[in-house]
Every structure is written in structure tokens, then in C-alpha cells.
Amino acid sequence: MRGTPEQPSLTDPLRIGDVEIPNRVLLAPLAGIGNWFVRLQAKRHGAGLAVSEMVSSFGLHHRNERTLRELMRIHPDEHPVSIQLFGHDPEVMRSGAAIAAKAGADLIDINMGCPVRKVRKTGAGAELLRDPELALALARGAIEGSGRPVTVKLRSGIEAGERSGFDLAVRLVEEAGVAAIAFHPRAATVGHKGSPDYELTRELTECVDIPVIVSGGLQSAEAARVAYEESGADAVMIARGALGNPWVFEQLTGRRSEPPDRAEVAAELLWVIDRAEEHLGSERAGRYLRKFYPWYVEPLGAGPELADELQRNADLPQARRLIASLAAPAASL
């Protein structure tokens, strides 16, 4: 897709700091979801960069075993990859960023936009919009600790009509030296409701001289193209629009124009099951995958009965048999 004359194509490379990204279509951090194989899936289908799920800087700093073993796992084929950290202590952020860089992160992202109450009440996520000095200190700590380009993902404000996120973004660039801003132009309190303010994103692109990545409301390839053009951003970041639909990255990078057929969807879900088992073991994967199945059931052309059976069933061999049967041309739906 080619936007305004000033905008490059989404298939053109993008540079963030000293990191070259092959295109301008990115996977957003997905809390509780964006582990190594979800990021690898996005890369397989054409995403130029995938950002990890939120990782606690405190978990890294205190060498939490699960955080290090599972959330710091990076597949060799993921690069370039960004690890997103959250927290409220600059020294802990410095330490966590250093650990993430040592684990192989090419970029560090700081979450300053999470609207979830349990994150905000610690002073992290979107709550940092109320404390810009702390936000700046966190960014500086991550830059100094990691030696990597640091990006920040944030909302336009906490309450509707606020511009605190916009103002903080400008300061993060001018005073802390962050390498890119991922901007979700909706208030934290509205969550995913309402229309993103892409004009505010365009205003931000005109105020800073680093890449601005637009996020929010990109539920389809067409929505992402519209947001890219209307916002004047340097890249798009797909979040919920990629759940069960990694083909959106192929659509946005010109590799695909038609939706996947049933056999492709079934094969992709089987790939996800295999990777989840590799990551978590059979028992944990069986439970973990319950949130993945609904994303794939509709494009498989199956009814609610299959979704219910997969949700109730933690047995991976049985799940594989059910899904594989749907790929057969004579499958009874």
C-alpha cells in the first residue's frame, strides 16, 4: 500500500535507531499472548518486527525463574525482535533492560499505555502519563542499561480529551532520546472503545523526527491501510487484528489478496499447538491453548460445538484430530 506522496510504502524498510526493519507492518505487544512462537508466527507471515508481551522489569531484575525461562525465550528466526518492559523504578528498569538485551533483544520497548487497573495501581503503564518525570527517568534507565534503541508505547491520555500522552511523547524524544514512539490515540479509560484520533497521530509525526508507529483500531488490513494514510505515521502496529489471523501481515505486505482456505487455517492452528507444546509441555499447553481456539474456529467454518469441545478438552492429541478432520475436503461441518 502506498499512502500520501510523503509516505513510503508499507513494504519499504524502516530504521529504528541502528536496527533495520524489513517493512513497516509490526506485531503489537499482546499481554499474556505475545510469546516467542506468536511472534515467530507473525514473522513467518511477513511482519517486519514483533514486540513481546509485557515483561515485568522487576521479574527480570530479581531473576524470576519463569520470567527468564519463558518470557525471555527468543527464537533465532525472530530477529529483529523487541522486548516490552513495564515498571515504575528507573534503576530496576535499567537492570531489566540490560537482562533483556543480553537475552537477545534488538530493541527495548517500555509500556506507558496499559490501561489495566492492576498495572496502573503500581504506577506503571498508563499511570506514567501522570508522572512525566518518572517516565523520562525510566526511558533513560532503559537506554543506559540496554545499549539498545528504546521505544515507548503509550496512549494519547488517561481521560478522553487529554493530550498528556502526546505531550509526554514529545518530551521522551527531546529529553530522553527514545528511538521511536508507538502511539495509540485513544484514552486509557476508554480501552478499545471509540474511534482512534488519527489526526492527533499526524500532529505527533510533525512534531518529532523519529518514527511514529500508529496503533489502535486496526482490526483488518483495510483498517490498517486507512490508519496509515490518515495518521501519516511511519508504520502500523497490529494487535487484536492478528489474533487467529497472521495472514493480515501477508495482506499488508502484498503477499496475499485472498483469505486463507480451511486447510490453511487448520494447518496454522496445528502449528500453533505444536509450538505451544514445545514451549509449555503438553499439560500446560492444553490449558493455555483454550484462549487460542476461538480465534480459529470461525475461519475453519466450524460451528460452536467444536469451539465448546476444544475449550473443554485439554488433550492435545484429541484436539489435533478434531482440527485435522476439518482440513479434509469431505469433512462434515
SULPE-V214207 format. One record per residue. N is the residue number from 1. RES is the residue in three letters. PSI is psi in whole degrees, 0 to 359 (none if undefined). D_CENTER is the distance of its C-alpha to the mean C-alpha in whole Angstrom. Layout:
n=N res=RES psi=PSI d_center=D_CENTER
n=N res=RES psi=PSI d_center=D_CENTER
This chain:
n=1 res=MET psi=139 d_center=21
n=2 res=ARG psi=126 d_center=23
n=3 res=GLY psi=224 d_center=23
n=4 res=THR psi=165 d_center=26
n=5 res=PRO psi=331 d_center=28
n=6 res=GLU psi=341 d_center=26
n=7 res=GLN psi=137 d_center=23
n=8 res=PRO psi=170 d_center=22
n=9 res=SER psi=153 d_center=21
n=10 res=LEU psi=341 d_center=17
n=11 res=THR psi=355 d_center=19
n=12 res=ASP psi=150 d_center=20
n=13 res=PRO psi=159 d_center=19
n=14 res=LEU psi=138 d_center=17
n=15 res=ARG psi=127 d_center=18
n=16 res=ILE psi=110 d_center=16
n=17 res=GLY psi=234 d_center=19
n=18 res=ASP psi=14 d_center=21
n=19 res=VAL psi=123 d_center=18
n=20 res=GLU psi=125 d_center=18
n=21 res=ILE psi=131 d_center=15
n=22 res=PRO psi=338 d_center=17
n=23 res=ASN psi=185 d_center=15
n=24 res=ARG psi=28 d_center=13
n=25 res=VAL psi=114 d_center=11
n=26 res=LEU psi=150 d_center=7
n=27 res=LEU psi=127 d_center=4
n=28 res=ALA psi=160 d_center=2
n=29 res=PRO psi=130 d_center=2
n=30 res=LEU psi=107 d_center=5
n=31 res=ALA psi=127 d_center=8
n=32 res=GLY psi=5 d_center=11
n=33 res=ILE psi=318 d_center=9
n=34 res=GLY psi=58 d_center=7
n=35 res=ASN psi=187 d_center=10
n=36 res=TRP psi=321 d_center=12
n=37 res=PHE psi=334 d_center=13
n=38 res=VAL psi=320 d_center=10
n=39 res=ARG psi=318 d_center=8
n=40 res=LEU psi=321 d_center=12
n=41 res=GLN psi=314 d_center=12
n=42 res=ALA psi=319 d_center=10
n=43 res=LYS psi=320 d_center=12
n=44 res=ARG psi=327 d_center=15
n=45 res=HIS psi=7 d_center=15
n=46 res=GLY psi=356 d_center=14
n=47 res=ALA psi=136 d_center=11
n=48 res=GLY psi=331 d_center=12
n=49 res=LEU psi=141 d_center=9
n=50 res=ALA psi=137 d_center=6
n=51 res=VAL psi=140 d_center=5
n=52 res=SER psi=164 d_center=6
n=53 res=GLU psi=164 d_center=7
n=54 res=MET psi=133 d_center=9
n=55 res=VAL psi=131 d_center=12
n=56 res=SER psi=125 d_center=16
n=57 res=SER psi=328 d_center=17
n=58 res=PHE psi=321 d_center=21
n=59 res=GLY psi=320 d_center=20
n=60 res=LEU psi=313 d_center=20
n=61 res=HIS psi=319 d_center=23
n=62 res=HIS psi=10 d_center=25
n=63 res=ARG psi=45 d_center=24
n=64 res=ASN psi=129 d_center=23
n=65 res=GLU psi=313 d_center=23
n=66 res=ARG psi=319 d_center=21
n=67 res=THR psi=314 d_center=18
n=68 res=LEU psi=318 d_center=19
n=69 res=ARG psi=318 d_center=20
n=70 res=GLU psi=315 d_center=17
n=71 res=LEU psi=342 d_center=14
n=72 res=MET psi=10 d_center=15
n=73 res=ARG psi=125 d_center=16
n=74 res=ILE psi=127 d_center=15
n=75 res=HIS psi=143 d_center=16
n=76 res=PRO psi=332 d_center=18
n=77 res=ASP psi=1 d_center=17
n=78 res=GLU psi=333 d_center=13
n=79 res=HIS psi=142 d_center=15
n=80 res=PRO psi=147 d_center=14
n=81 res=VAL psi=146 d_center=11
n=82 res=SER psi=136 d_center=9
n=83 res=ILE psi=124 d_center=10
n=84 res=GLN psi=129 d_center=9
n=85 res=LEU psi=153 d_center=12
n=86 res=PHE psi=154 d_center=14
n=87 res=GLY psi=183 d_center=18
n=88 res=HIS psi=10 d_center=21
n=89 res=ASP psi=118 d_center=23
n=90 res=PRO psi=322 d_center=23
n=91 res=GLU psi=322 d_center=25
n=92 res=VAL psi=321 d_center=23
n=93 res=MET psi=320 d_center=20
n=94 res=ARG psi=314 d_center=22
n=95 res=SER psi=314 d_center=23
n=96 res=GLY psi=320 d_center=19
n=97 res=ALA psi=323 d_center=18
n=98 res=ALA psi=319 d_center=21
n=99 res=ILE psi=318 d_center=20
n=100 res=ALA psi=320 d_center=17
n=101 res=ALA psi=318 d_center=18
n=102 res=LYS psi=329 d_center=21
n=103 res=ALA psi=345 d_center=19
n=104 res=GLY psi=6 d_center=17
n=105 res=ALA psi=134 d_center=15
n=106 res=ASP psi=331 d_center=15
n=107 res=LEU psi=157 d_center=13
n=108 res=ILE psi=132 d_center=13
n=109 res=ASP psi=142 d_center=10
n=110 res=ILE psi=130 d_center=12
n=111 res=ASN psi=115 d_center=11
n=112 res=MET psi=27 d_center=14
n=113 res=GLY psi=354 d_center=12
n=114 res=CYS psi=125 d_center=12
n=115 res=PRO psi=357 d_center=15
n=116 res=VAL psi=134 d_center=16
n=117 res=ARG psi=317 d_center=20
n=118 res=LYS psi=336 d_center=20
n=119 res=VAL psi=314 d_center=17
n=120 res=ARG psi=325 d_center=19
n=121 res=LYS psi=345 d_center=22
n=122 res=THR psi=354 d_center=22
n=123 res=GLY psi=6 d_center=21
n=124 res=ALA psi=185 d_center=18
n=125 res=GLY psi=220 d_center=15
n=126 res=ALA psi=341 d_center=16
n=127 res=GLU psi=338 d_center=20
n=128 res=LEU psi=342 d_center=20
n=129 res=LEU psi=340 d_center=20
n=130 res=ARG psi=349 d_center=24
n=131 res=ASP psi=73 d_center=24
n=132 res=PRO psi=329 d_center=24
n=133 res=GLU psi=318 d_center=26
n=134 res=LEU psi=319 d_center=24
n=135 res=ALA psi=317 d_center=20
n=136 res=LEU psi=319 d_center=22
n=137 res=ALA psi=322 d_center=24
n=138 res=LEU psi=316 d_center=20
n=139 res=ALA psi=316 d_center=19
n=140 res=ARG psi=319 d_center=22
n=141 res=GLY psi=318 d_center=22
n=142 res=ALA psi=320 d_center=19
n=143 res=ILE psi=312 d_center=20
n=144 res=GLU psi=321 d_center=24
n=145 res=GLY psi=323 d_center=23
n=146 res=SER psi=327 d_center=20
n=147 res=GLY psi=13 d_center=22
n=148 res=ARG psi=161 d_center=19
n=149 res=PRO psi=136 d_center=17
n=150 res=VAL psi=132 d_center=15
n=151 res=THR psi=164 d_center=13
n=152 res=VAL psi=135 d_center=12
n=153 res=LYS psi=126 d_center=10
n=154 res=LEU psi=162 d_center=13
n=155 res=ARG psi=168 d_center=14
n=156 res=SER psi=337 d_center=18
n=157 res=GLY psi=179 d_center=20
n=158 res=ILE psi=311 d_center=20
n=159 res=GLU psi=153 d_center=23
n=160 res=ALA psi=136 d_center=23
n=161 res=GLY psi=348 d_center=25
n=162 res=GLU psi=156 d_center=24
n=163 res=ARG psi=22 d_center=23
n=164 res=SER psi=326 d_center=22
n=165 res=GLY psi=320 d_center=19
n=166 res=PHE psi=310 d_center=20
n=167 res=ASP psi=320 d_center=23
n=168 res=LEU psi=321 d_center=21
n=169 res=ALA psi=316 d_center=19
n=170 res=VAL psi=317 d_center=22
n=171 res=ARG psi=323 d_center=23
n=172 res=LEU psi=325 d_center=20
n=173 res=VAL psi=310 d_center=21
n=174 res=GLU psi=326 d_center=25
n=175 res=GLU psi=335 d_center=26
n=176 res=ALA psi=337 d_center=23
n=177 res=GLY psi=32 d_center=22
n=178 res=VAL psi=156 d_center=18
n=179 res=ALA psi=343 d_center=17
n=180 res=ALA psi=157 d_center=15
n=181 res=ILE psi=127 d_center=13
n=182 res=ALA psi=117 d_center=10
n=183 res=PHE psi=121 d_center=12
n=184 res=HIS psi=102 d_center=12
n=185 res=PRO psi=54 d_center=16
n=186 res=ARG psi=150 d_center=17
n=187 res=ALA psi=151 d_center=18
n=188 res=ALA psi=323 d_center=17
n=189 res=THR psi=343 d_center=20
n=190 res=VAL psi=353 d_center=19
n=191 res=GLY psi=239 d_center=16
n=192 res=HIS psi=17 d_center=15
n=193 res=LYS psi=162 d_center=18
n=194 res=GLY psi=173 d_center=20
n=195 res=SER psi=132 d_center=20
n=196 res=PRO psi=146 d_center=17
n=197 res=ASP psi=85 d_center=20
n=198 res=TYR psi=337 d_center=19
n=199 res=GLU psi=324 d_center=22
n=200 res=LEU psi=323 d_center=21
n=201 res=THR psi=317 d_center=18
n=202 res=ARG psi=319 d_center=21
n=203 res=GLU psi=321 d_center=23
n=204 res=LEU psi=319 d_center=21
n=205 res=THR psi=332 d_center=21
n=206 res=GLU psi=348 d_center=24
n=207 res=CYS psi=339 d_center=24
n=208 res=VAL psi=157 d_center=23
n=209 res=ASP psi=25 d_center=23
n=210 res=ILE psi=166 d_center=19
n=211 res=PRO psi=137 d_center=17
n=212 res=VAL psi=127 d_center=15
n=213 res=ILE psi=124 d_center=12
n=214 res=VAL psi=138 d_center=12
n=215 res=SER psi=161 d_center=9
n=216 res=GLY psi=119 d_center=11
n=217 res=GLY psi=14 d_center=13
n=218 res=LEU psi=72 d_center=12
n=219 res=GLN psi=352 d_center=13
n=220 res=SER psi=168 d_center=15
n=221 res=ALA psi=320 d_center=16
n=222 res=GLU psi=319 d_center=18
n=223 res=ALA psi=322 d_center=17
n=224 res=ALA psi=321 d_center=14
n=225 res=ARG psi=318 d_center=17
n=226 res=VAL psi=314 d_center=19
n=227 res=ALA psi=319 d_center=17
n=228 res=TYR psi=314 d_center=17
n=229 res=GLU psi=315 d_center=20
n=230 res=GLU psi=328 d_center=21
n=231 res=SER psi=339 d_center=19
n=232 res=GLY psi=19 d_center=20
n=233 res=ALA psi=171 d_center=17
n=234 res=ASP psi=346 d_center=16
n=235 res=ALA psi=166 d_center=13
n=236 res=VAL psi=149 d_center=11
n=237 res=MET psi=114 d_center=7
n=238 res=ILE psi=131 d_center=7
n=239 res=ALA psi=261 d_center=5
n=240 res=ARG psi=336 d_center=9
n=241 res=GLY psi=347 d_center=10
n=242 res=ALA psi=354 d_center=9
n=243 res=LEU psi=114 d_center=11
n=244 res=GLY psi=8 d_center=14
n=245 res=ASN psi=62 d_center=14
n=246 res=PRO psi=346 d_center=12
n=247 res=TRP psi=346 d_center=15
n=248 res=VAL psi=329 d_center=14
n=249 res=PHE psi=326 d_center=13
n=250 res=GLU psi=322 d_center=16
n=251 res=GLN psi=318 d_center=18
n=252 res=LEU psi=341 d_center=16
n=253 res=THR psi=12 d_center=17
n=254 res=GLY psi=12 d_center=21
n=255 res=ARG psi=348 d_center=21
n=256 res=ARG psi=143 d_center=21
n=257 res=SER psi=340 d_center=23
n=258 res=GLU psi=151 d_center=24
n=259 res=PRO psi=159 d_center=22
n=260 res=PRO psi=151 d_center=22
n=261 res=ASP psi=177 d_center=25
n=262 res=ARG psi=320 d_center=26
n=263 res=ALA psi=321 d_center=26
n=264 res=GLU psi=317 d_center=23
n=265 res=VAL psi=316 d_center=21
n=266 res=ALA psi=316 d_center=23
n=267 res=ALA psi=322 d_center=23
n=268 res=GLU psi=318 d_center=19
n=269 res=LEU psi=323 d_center=19
n=270 res=LEU psi=323 d_center=22
n=271 res=TRP psi=317 d_center=20
n=272 res=VAL psi=317 d_center=17
n=273 res=ILE psi=315 d_center=20
n=274 res=ASP psi=316 d_center=22
n=275 res=ARG psi=322 d_center=18
n=276 res=ALA psi=319 d_center=18
n=277 res=GLU psi=320 d_center=22
n=278 res=GLU psi=322 d_center=22
n=279 res=HIS psi=318 d_center=19
n=280 res=LEU psi=350 d_center=21
n=281 res=GLY psi=161 d_center=24
n=282 res=SER psi=314 d_center=26
n=283 res=GLU psi=310 d_center=26
n=284 res=ARG psi=322 d_center=23
n=285 res=ALA psi=322 d_center=21
n=286 res=GLY psi=322 d_center=23
n=287 res=ARG psi=317 d_center=22
n=288 res=TYR psi=323 d_center=18
n=289 res=LEU psi=349 d_center=18
n=290 res=ARG psi=330 d_center=20
n=291 res=LYS psi=344 d_center=17
n=292 res=PHE psi=322 d_center=16
n=293 res=TYR psi=314 d_center=19
n=294 res=PRO psi=332 d_center=19
n=295 res=TRP psi=333 d_center=16
n=296 res=TYR psi=342 d_center=19
n=297 res=VAL psi=315 d_center=22
n=298 res=GLU psi=310 d_center=23
n=299 res=PRO psi=343 d_center=22
n=300 res=LEU psi=349 d_center=24
n=301 res=GLY psi=19 d_center=27
n=302 res=ALA psi=159 d_center=28
n=303 res=GLY psi=180 d_center=29
n=304 res=PRO psi=339 d_center=28
n=305 res=GLU psi=318 d_center=30
n=306 res=LEU psi=316 d_center=28
n=307 res=ALA psi=317 d_center=25
n=308 res=ASP psi=318 d_center=28
n=309 res=GLU psi=318 d_center=29
n=310 res=LEU psi=323 d_center=26
n=311 res=GLN psi=324 d_center=25
n=312 res=ARG psi=337 d_center=28
n=313 res=ASN psi=119 d_center=28
n=314 res=ALA psi=7 d_center=27
n=315 res=ASP psi=113 d_center=29
n=316 res=LEU psi=319 d_center=27
n=317 res=PRO psi=320 d_center=30
n=318 res=GLN psi=319 d_center=30
n=319 res=ALA psi=319 d_center=27
n=320 res=ARG psi=319 d_center=27
n=321 res=ARG psi=317 d_center=31
n=322 res=LEU psi=316 d_center=30
n=323 res=ILE psi=317 d_center=27
n=324 res=ALA psi=326 d_center=29
n=325 res=SER psi=333 d_center=32
n=326 res=LEU psi=340 d_center=30
n=327 res=ALA psi=341 d_center=29
n=328 res=ALA psi=138 d_center=33
n=329 res=PRO psi=329 d_center=35
n=330 res=ALA psi=13 d_center=37
n=331 res=ALA psi=140 d_center=35
n=332 res=SER psi=116 d_center=36
n=333 res=LEU psi=none d_center=33
